[in-house]
């Protein structure tokens, strides 16, 4: 009887260990994709807006058995304090398929002539599933939470600037085209599309 009890205890503990192990996100099976409703730009550049109508994240969380992890809290943070979040923290809860869309209400408090480079972190249950640096831009240049005349002053200062691919008003920078290193009407159309966003 004691022997049978020991065997049963080992089996139960083994099953419990497998179920606990399965409940951990496994980064190689997870996906974090930046999406953009705006015209395509280079993949390294992301645009943030206070109204959350710019770039966003599609996140899918899976464990090491590639099983979707539902009802899990996903948290997004940025390394650089120049990214001003209008509704921190950035979180979402995964659906039964392990999917969640994270919209980002943010501006960038940066008066420098070039965009900032910062790292975006995505964490689930204490496990970092995404950690990547990108170029970040925003029509809300001063992080005030509204795209208004003070932001237009920054854009106007950059108008027709040439030869600076990383200029903070060069929203559309399709590699290999005339727009790559110039602030022009295409960039203005993106800025104007966010006018008075808050």
Buried (B, 14 or more C-beta within 10 A) or exposed (E): EEEEEEEEEEEEEEEEEEEEEEEEBBBEBBBBEBEBEBEEBBEBBBBBBBBBBBBBBEBBBBBEEEBBBBEBBBBBBBEBEBBBBBEEEBEBEBBEEBBBEBBBBBBBBBEEBBBBEBEBBBBBBEEEBBEEEBBBBBBBBBBBBBBBEEBBEBBEBBEEBEEBBBBBBBBBBEEEEEBBBBBBEBBBEBBEBBEEBB
